[in-house]
Amino acid sequence: MNFVIDSPVNEKERAILHGAFEFVHTVARFQPSDEALEEERELHRLRYEQVKDQLTITEFLSSPNYQHYLQSYLVSEHPMTYADSIGFYNAVSGYKEISNSSMFNSRAPGILRRYLVRGRTGVGDDELAKIKAAVDEKKANRRTFNAAAEEVFQLLQGLFQDFQSSIYYTHFLKDIFHIHQDEKLSANQVS
């Protein structure tokens, strides 16, 4: 038995045996030991320690799993000013991927109506007027929303430290890394 479990040669048998142990563990409803739970917490903490310096606004905007927490913060804390920021940022990212130039003029009005006209992205009035003019004159192109997207990115980056102090970031740590508030404070995880 030890040969099968420890053997680097018998990977298939080892995987089957491991699966059988997991199945028996699940069916029997064994409770993990305190040591196993502590080891699991330590593994999550180590995983967080490896990536904590990489958790920037860019990382949150590029990960759908992380975006949810930032979006919840924006909707709750800044509903009238930034609630549509992430949706707009994502729409512009998709807009930039368009390869057919005739599609720019057909998609630009939708982005304008859905995100910018409502005024909940943080885009200034001057930039909004430029975009409206380009869309109305059917002169939309790949760069039509670039300045507005950069403006939104800068606003979100400015809010990121407040987000890290919020309950939504605490939920993020708990859900993704299984880190609870007391562990967060003791590990100095919020920069």
Backbone as CSV, one residue per row, in Angstrom:
resi,resn,N_x,N_y,N_z,CA_x,CA_y,CA_z,C_x,C_y,C_z
1,MET,0.823,-1.184,0.000,0.000,0.000,0.000,0.870,1.252,0.000
2,ASN,1.904,1.288,0.832,2.788,2.450,0.856,3.464,2.658,-0.490
3,PHE,3.777,1.572,-1.185,4.405,1.680,-2.487,3.491,2.442,-3.454
4,VAL,2.210,2.122,-3.444,1.256,2.772,-4.342,1.094,4.251,-3.977
5,ILE,1.004,4.528,-2.689,0.783,5.910,-2.260,2.011,6.772,-2.517
6,ASP,3.196,6.248,-2.224,4.412,7.046,-2.305,5.135,6.949,-3.643
7,SER,4.736,6.070,-4.497,5.471,5.823,-5.722,5.251,6.936,-6.753
8,PRO,6.351,7.483,-7.270,6.207,8.472,-8.339,5.887,7.811,-9.680
9,VAL,6.057,6.503,-9.762,5.831,5.778,-11.010,4.348,5.479,-11.212
10,ASN,3.652,5.185,-10.148,2.260,4.767,-10.237,1.292,5.942,-10.048
11,GLU,1.425,6.962,-10.877,0.586,8.151,-10.721,-0.894,7.831,-10.922
12,LYS,-1.200,6.963,-11.877,-2.597,6.633,-12.144,-3.214,5.920,-10.941
13,GLU,-2.511,4.930,-10.420,-3.018,4.196,-9.271,-3.120,5.115,-8.053
14,ARG,-2.128,5.993,-7.894,-2.134,6.930,-6.779,-3.340,7.871,-6.871
15,ALA,-3.660,8.337,-8.069,-4.812,9.221,-8.266,-6.117,8.482,-7.973
16,ILE,-6.195,7.229,-8.392,-7.396,6.430,-8.118,-7.565,6.222,-6.620
17,LEU,-6.477,5.871,-5.954,-6.516,5.657,-4.510,-6.882,6.948,-3.770
18,HIS,-6.304,8.042,-4.194,-6.614,9.337,-3.584,-8.100,9.662,-3.756
19,GLY,-8.628,9.424,-4.962,-10.053,9.648,-5.213,-10.931,8.769,-4.335
20,ALA,-10.510,7.530,-4.139,-11.270,6.616,-3.278,-11.259,7.107,-1.834
21,PHE,-10.097,7.569,-1.362,-10.025,8.103,0.000,-10.937,9.322,0.153
22,GLU,-10.947,10.199,-0.831,-11.815,11.378,-0.773,-13.280,10.967,-0.772
23,PHE,-13.630,9.975,-1.586,-15.015,9.499,-1.640,-15.445,8.940,-0.285
24,VAL,-14.609,8.092,0.306,-14.927,7.511,1.612,-15.044,8.620,2.648
25,HIS,-14.153,9.580,2.583,-14.176,10.707,3.525,-15.492,11.482,3.397
26,THR,-15.948,11.696,2.187,-17.187,12.444,1.953,-18.409,11.644,2.386
27,VAL,-18.456,10.385,2.008,-19.601,9.546,2.342,-19.707,9.343,3.852
28,ALA,-18.591,9.135,4.493,-18.594,8.886,5.934,-18.776,10.182,6.729
29,ARG,-18.695,11.308,6.047,-18.845,12.624,6.675,-17.882,12.813,7.838
30,PHE,-16.639,12.444,7.577,-15.611,12.667,8.585,-15.419,14.162,8.766
31,GLN,-15.236,14.570,9.975,-14.936,15.965,10.272,-13.423,16.137,10.253
32,PRO,-12.951,17.170,9.581,-11.501,17.368,9.571,-10.999,17.702,10.980
33,SER,-9.804,17.263,11.263,-9.219,17.521,12.577,-8.852,18.994,12.700
34,ASP,-8.617,19.427,13.923,-8.192,20.804,14.155,-6.874,21.085,13.442
35,GLU,-5.995,20.092,13.431,-4.717,20.257,12.748,-4.920,20.435,11.242
36,ALA,-5.835,19.651,10.674,-6.107,19.769,9.241,-6.709,21.132,8.918
37,LEU,-7.623,21.596,9.750,-8.221,22.916,9.537,-7.177,24.019,9.658
38,GLU,-6.307,23.892,10.633,-5.239,24.887,10.818,-4.279,24.876,9.632
39,GLU,-3.977,23.679,9.139,-3.099,23.567,7.973,-3.752,24.205,6.747
40,GLU,-5.051,23.985,6.581,-5.765,24.589,5.459,-5.750,26.118,5.566
41,ARG,-5.985,26.650,6.772,-5.932,28.104,6.968,-4.546,28.648,6.651
42,GLU,-3.536,27.911,7.066,-2.169,28.344,6.811,-1.860,28.345,5.313
43,LEU,-2.347,27.348,4.593,-2.147,27.300,3.143,-2.825,28.484,2.455
44,HIS,-4.040,28.825,2.882,-4.736,29.988,2.321,-3.980,31.271,2.644
45,ARG,-3.485,31.378,3.862,-2.743,32.573,4.258,-1.466,32.709,3.423
46,LEU,-0.768,31.602,3.220,0.450,31.626,2.411,0.133,31.997,0.965
47,ARG,-0.976,31.480,0.456,-1.396,31.827,-0.906,-1.657,33.323,-1.011
48,TYR,-2.313,33.879,0.000,-2.569,35.310,0.017,-1.264,36.098,0.106
49,GLU,-0.349,35.659,0.956,0.930,36.353,1.110,1.679,36.416,-0.215
50,GLN,1.547,35.384,-1.039,2.223,35.358,-2.333,1.652,36.369,-3.306
51,VAL,0.344,36.640,-3.224,-0.287,37.510,-4.221,-0.712,38.870,-3.686
52,LYS,-0.572,39.134,-2.403,-1.126,40.370,-1.842,-0.554,41.623,-2.475
53,ASP,0.703,41.619,-2.862,1.285,42.795,-3.501,0.818,42.967,-4.947
54,GLN,0.256,41.923,-5.509,-0.247,41.975,-6.880,-1.725,42.354,-6.936
55,LEU,-2.368,42.481,-5.794,-3.791,42.821,-5.764,-3.957,44.330,-5.920
56,THR,-3.910,44.762,-7.164,-4.044,46.167,-7.500,-5.381,46.386,-8.184
57,ILE,-5.675,47.619,-8.488,-6.924,47.914,-9.197,-6.927,47.216,-10.556
58,THR,-5.785,47.123,-11.190,-5.698,46.440,-12.488,-6.083,44.972,-12.345
59,GLU,-5.607,44.322,-11.291,-5.938,42.919,-11.049,-7.439,42.755,-10.804
60,PHE,-8.013,43.674,-10.045,-9.448,43.586,-9.768,-10.275,43.816,-11.029
61,LEU,-9.832,44.716,-11.900,-10.579,44.974,-13.131,-10.423,43.854,-14.153
62,SER,-9.342,43.116,-14.083,-9.124,42.057,-15.059,-9.666,40.700,-14.616
63,SER,-10.085,40.584,-13.383,-10.587,39.303,-12.887,-12.084,39.385,-12.570
64,PRO,-12.910,38.674,-13.308,-14.343,38.682,-13.006,-14.661,38.227,-11.581
65,ASN,-13.857,37.304,-11.034,-14.076,36.850,-9.662,-13.850,37.968,-8.658
66,TYR,-12.913,38.849,-8.944,-12.603,39.950,-8.037,-13.510,41.151,-8.281
67,GLN,-13.903,41.373,-9.539,-14.730,42.531,-9.908,-16.002,42.614,-9.089
68,HIS,-16.574,41.485,-8.801,-17.837,41.434,-8.062,-17.737,42.213,-6.747
69,TYR,-16.646,42.073,-6.045,-16.479,42.737,-4.753,-16.304,44.242,-4.921
70,LEU,-15.538,44.640,-5.920,-15.350,46.058,-6.194,-16.662,46.690,-6.670
71,GLN,-17.403,45.957,-7.506,-18.696,46.458,-7.984,-19.675,46.625,-6.822
72,SER,-19.707,45.681,-5.920,-20.596,45.789,-4.752,-20.243,47.023,-3.924
73,TYR,-18.961,47.280,-3.762,-18.520,48.471,-3.033,-18.995,49.738,-3.739
74,LEU,-18.800,49.814,-5.042,-19.188,51.015,-5.787,-20.687,51.254,-5.738
75,VAL,-21.470,50.214,-5.914,-22.926,50.346,-5.900,-23.417,50.766,-4.521
76,SER,-22.792,50.244,-3.486,-23.217,50.561,-2.134,-22.719,51.924,-1.658
77,GLU,-21.457,52.197,-1.885,-20.843,53.412,-1.342,-20.922,54.623,-2.264
78,HIS,-21.008,54.407,-3.567,-21.015,55.511,-4.538,-22.065,55.270,-5.631
79,PRO,-23.320,55.032,-5.263,-24.325,54.625,-6.260,-24.630,55.686,-7.320
80,MET,-24.546,56.932,-6.970,-24.916,57.974,-7.921,-23.732,58.485,-8.745
81,THR,-22.534,58.123,-8.380,-21.377,58.654,-9.086,-20.531,57.618,-9.831
82,TYR,-20.377,56.406,-9.269,-19.464,55.438,-9.885,-20.060,54.047,-10.092
83,ALA,-21.338,53.876,-9.928,-21.948,52.543,-9.978,-21.760,51.838,-11.321
84,ASP,-21.665,52.605,-12.412,-21.515,52.001,-13.744,-20.067,51.977,-14.237
85,SER,-19.134,52.329,-13.385,-17.731,52.456,-13.800,-17.138,51.162,-14.332
86,ILE,-17.337,50.078,-13.607,-16.743,48.807,-14.029,-17.397,48.300,-15.312
87,GLY,-18.707,48.417,-15.403,-19.393,48.018,-16.638,-18.891,48.811,-17.831
88,PHE,-18.727,50.111,-17.637,-18.212,50.962,-18.714,-16.786,50.541,-19.078
89,TYR,-15.948,50.345,-18.089,-14.567,49.957,-18.336,-14.506,48.640,-19.123
90,ASN,-15.327,47.682,-18.746,-15.376,46.396,-19.463,-15.912,46.563,-20.878
91,ALA,-16.939,47.407,-21.042,-17.510,47.640,-22.374,-16.468,48.263,-23.300
92,VAL,-15.688,49.196,-22.777,-14.649,49.831,-23.589,-13.553,48.818,-23.933
93,SER,-13.213,47.959,-22.999,-12.209,46.920,-23.289,-12.684,46.027,-24.434
94,GLY,-13.951,45.638,-24.410,-14.513,44.847,-25.502,-14.600,45.636,-26.797
95,TYR,-14.920,46.911,-26.694,-15.034,47.799,-27.860,-13.688,47.902,-28.582
96,LYS,-12.619,47.966,-27.824,-11.284,48.067,-28.414,-10.888,46.807,-29.178
97,GLU,-11.543,45.701,-28.869,-11.230,44.429,-29.525,-11.912,44.279,-30.886
98,ILE,-12.802,45.179,-31.214,-13.523,45.095,-32.490,-12.526,45.182,-33.642
99,SER,-12.643,44.283,-34.587,-11.719,44.286,-35.718,-12.341,44.916,-36.963
100,ASN,-13.649,44.945,-37.041,-14.354,45.504,-38.191,-14.647,46.980,-37.925
101,SER,-14.070,47.864,-38.705,-14.203,49.304,-38.464,-15.644,49.800,-38.569
102,SER,-16.473,49.142,-39.326,-17.869,49.582,-39.440,-18.657,49.301,-38.153
103,MET,-18.142,48.404,-37.323,-18.823,48.080,-36.068,-18.646,49.169,-35.009
104,PHE,-17.612,49.990,-35.140,-17.385,51.043,-34.145,-18.592,51.967,-34.042
105,ASN,-19.085,52.427,-35.192,-20.227,53.355,-35.192,-21.521,52.694,-34.742
106,SER,-21.640,51.390,-34.908,-22.867,50.736,-34.474,-22.863,50.417,-32.976
107,ARG,-21.693,50.205,-32.401,-21.628,49.863,-30.970,-21.457,51.073,-30.058
108,ALA,-20.867,52.123,-30.546,-20.594,53.307,-29.721,-21.863,53.921,-29.116
109,PRO,-22.961,54.063,-29.858,-24.164,54.647,-29.234,-24.689,53.821,-28.051
110,GLY,-24.556,52.523,-28.121,-25.005,51.664,-27.022,-24.195,51.903,-25.752
111,ILE,-22.901,52.024,-25.896,-22.044,52.301,-24.738,-22.373,53.674,-24.176
112,LEU,-22.558,54.623,-25.055,-22.905,55.982,-24.629,-24.214,55.995,-23.838
113,ARG,-25.243,55.367,-24.380,-26.560,55.345,-23.703,-26.537,54.535,-22.415
114,ARG,-25.929,53.380,-22.475,-25.994,52.479,-21.323,-25.169,52.956,-20.131
115,TYR,-24.033,53.567,-20.392,-23.137,53.907,-19.293,-22.938,55.408,-19.080
116,LEU,-22.689,56.141,-20.133,-22.265,57.522,-19.949,-23.404,58.512,-19.733
117,VAL,-24.499,58.357,-20.416,-25.600,59.315,-20.301,-26.177,59.338,-18.889
118,ARG,-26.171,58.213,-18.231,-26.720,58.135,-16.868,-25.843,58.848,-15.841
119,GLY,-24.581,59.116,-16.191,-23.704,59.883,-15.317,-23.196,59.161,-14.096
120,ARG,-23.101,57.841,-14.157,-22.657,57.087,-12.977,-21.333,56.357,-13.228
121,THR,-20.475,56.993,-14.056,-19.167,56.402,-14.326,-18.023,57.260,-13.819
122,GLY,-18.283,58.525,-13.560,-17.229,59.437,-13.147,-16.578,60.160,-14.309
123,VAL,-17.086,59.971,-15.516,-16.542,60.664,-16.686,-17.036,62.108,-16.656
124,GLY,-16.104,63.042,-16.883,-16.433,64.463,-16.836,-17.282,64.913,-18.012
125,ASP,-17.911,66.069,-17.830,-18.805,66.619,-18.854,-18.078,66.936,-20.160
126,ASP,-16.843,67.422,-20.093,-16.093,67.753,-21.315,-15.838,66.500,-22.148
127,GLU,-15.409,65.458,-21.483,-15.133,64.211,-22.206,-16.424,63.607,-22.753
128,LEU,-17.491,63.698,-21.979,-18.792,63.199,-22.428,-19.242,63.939,-23.682
129,ALA,-19.040,65.256,-23.725,-19.420,66.052,-24.898,-18.618,65.634,-26.131
130,LYS,-17.322,65.349,-25.959,-16.487,64.898,-27.082,-16.988,63.560,-27.628
131,ILE,-17.323,62.670,-26.721,-17.798,61.350,-27.144,-19.139,61.476,-27.853
132,LYS,-20.052,62.270,-27.293,-21.359,62.476,-27.932,-21.191,63.028,-29.340
133,ALA,-20.292,63.995,-29.510,-20.058,64.578,-30.831,-19.546,63.525,-31.806
134,ALA,-18.581,62.700,-31.389,-18.045,61.658,-32.270,-19.118,60.648,-32.647
135,VAL,-19.965,60.283,-31.687,-21.029,59.310,-31.962,-22.088,59.924,-32.876
136,ASP,-22.503,61.164,-32.591,-23.520,61.828,-33.414,-23.060,62.041,-34.850
137,GLU,-21.778,62.317,-35.025,-21.232,62.551,-36.364,-20.785,61.262,-37.046
138,LYS,-21.050,60.128,-36.398,-20.670,58.802,-36.920,-19.164,58.718,-37.182
139,LYS,-18.385,59.289,-36.270,-16.928,59.276,-36.384,-16.283,58.466,-35.261
140,ALA,-17.020,57.551,-34.722,-16.474,56.712,-33.650,-15.401,55.791,-34.209
141,ASN,-14.353,55.601,-33.412,-13.278,54.691,-33.796,-12.765,53.983,-32.542
142,ARG,-11.717,53.222,-32.704,-11.169,52.432,-31.598,-10.767,53.306,-30.401
143,ARG,-10.401,54.568,-30.654,-9.923,55.458,-29.587,-11.009,56.376,-29.019
144,THR,-12.235,56.238,-29.447,-13.316,57.136,-29.034,-13.472,57.214,-27.518
145,PHE,-13.366,56.104,-26.847,-13.606,56.055,-25.405,-12.322,55.995,-24.567
146,ASN,-11.159,56.066,-25.206,-9.900,55.893,-24.479,-9.725,56.877,-23.324
147,ALA,-9.921,58.155,-23.577,-9.716,59.163,-22.531,-10.713,58.956,-21.388
148,ALA,-11.952,58.625,-21.726,-12.967,58.383,-20.685,-12.620,57.147,-19.875
149,ALA,-12.158,56.094,-20.529,-11.778,54.873,-19.809,-10.583,55.143,-18.894
150,GLU,-9.639,55.949,-19.356,-8.489,56.299,-18.517,-8.943,57.138,-17.323
151,GLU,-9.889,58.028,-17.546,-10.445,58.837,-16.452,-11.107,57.940,-15.405
152,VAL,-11.869,56.974,-15.861,-12.524,56.025,-14.951,-11.480,55.200,-14.207
153,PHE,-10.464,54.747,-14.913,-9.408,53.963,-14.269,-8.745,54.772,-13.158
154,GLN,-8.430,56.024,-13.427,-7.793,56.878,-12.415,-8.712,57.079,-11.206
155,LEU,-10.002,57.264,-11.453,-10.959,57.411,-10.355,-11.022,56.139,-9.505
156,LEU,-11.084,54.990,-10.164,-11.129,53.722,-9.443,-9.842,53.481,-8.670
157,GLN,-8.735,53.860,-9.258,-7.454,53.707,-8.564,-7.436,54.583,-7.307
158,GLY,-8.017,55.785,-7.406,-8.105,56.662,-6.241,-9.004,56.114,-5.144
159,LEU,-10.022,55.355,-5.526,-10.951,54.760,-4.562,-10.459,53.420,-4.007
160,PHE,-9.410,52.872,-4.590,-8.999,51.514,-4.246,-8.599,51.375,-2.781
161,GLN,-7.928,52.358,-2.234,-7.522,52.266,-0.829,-8.745,52.279,0.086
162,ASP,-9.760,53.086,-0.246,-11.005,53.064,0.533,-11.684,51.702,0.422
163,PHE,-11.653,51.141,-0.782,-12.223,49.806,-0.987,-11.512,48.787,-0.097
164,GLN,-10.187,48.873,-0.004,-9.430,47.925,0.809,-9.749,48.050,2.294
165,SER,-10.293,49.181,2.698,-10.685,49.378,4.100,-12.144,49.014,4.349
166,SER,-12.836,48.626,3.306,-14.272,48.396,3.405,-14.613,46.956,3.777
167,ILE,-15.866,46.767,4.130,-16.400,45.439,4.433,-16.371,44.542,3.191
168,TYR,-16.426,45.149,2.006,-16.431,44.373,0.762,-15.069,43.717,0.525
169,TYR,-14.010,44.393,0.895,-12.680,43.803,0.788,-12.513,42.692,1.828
170,THR,-13.094,42.900,2.996,-13.073,41.860,4.026,-13.798,40.614,3.520
171,HIS,-14.938,40.808,2.850,-15.653,39.667,2.249,-14.804,39.005,1.172
172,PHE,-14.122,39.804,0.392,-13.238,39.281,-0.642,-12.173,38.372,-0.015
173,LEU,-11.515,38.868,1.038,-10.483,38.065,1.704,-11.056,36.778,2.268
174,LYS,-12.248,36.876,2.848,-12.877,35.696,3.446,-13.279,34.681,2.379
175,ASP,-13.889,35.147,1.297,-14.395,34.244,0.262,-13.287,33.653,-0.610
176,ILE,-12.328,34.454,-0.980,-11.298,33.997,-1.911,-10.122,33.331,-1.181
177,PHE,-9.687,33.934,-0.086,-8.496,33.430,0.605,-8.797,32.832,1.975
178,HIS,-10.066,32.804,2.363,-10.485,32.246,3.657,-9.780,32.927,4.830
179,ILE,-9.581,34.231,4.683,-8.955,35.024,5.742,-10.050,35.824,6.423
180,HIS,-10.114,35.710,7.737,-11.134,36.409,8.517,-10.546,37.690,9.086
181,GLN,-11.404,38.564,9.566,-10.995,39.889,10.015,-9.847,39.845,11.015
182,ASP,-9.905,38.971,12.011,-8.839,38.915,13.017,-7.508,38.488,12.400
183,GLU,-7.564,37.582,11.419,-6.343,37.155,10.741,-5.807,38.268,9.864
184,LYS,-6.730,39.015,9.237,-6.343,40.110,8.350,-5.563,41.141,9.143
185,LEU,-6.043,41.497,10.318,-5.376,42.514,11.106,-4.040,42.008,11.648
186,SER,-4.001,40.757,12.051,-2.758,40.245,12.616,-1.689,40.038,11.568
187,ALA,-2.096,39.813,10.324,-1.116,39.582,9.263,-0.756,40.868,8.518
188,ASN,-1.353,42.021,8.935,-1.094,43.313,8.272,-1.309,43.221,6.762
189,GLN,-2.448,42.705,6.370,-2.672,42.458,4.956,-3.217,43.643,4.198
190,VAL,-3.751,44.625,4.850,-4.223,45.810,4.137,-3.100,46.817,4.170
191,SER,-2.693,47.230,2.981,-1.570,48.173,2.920,-2.040,49.594,3.056
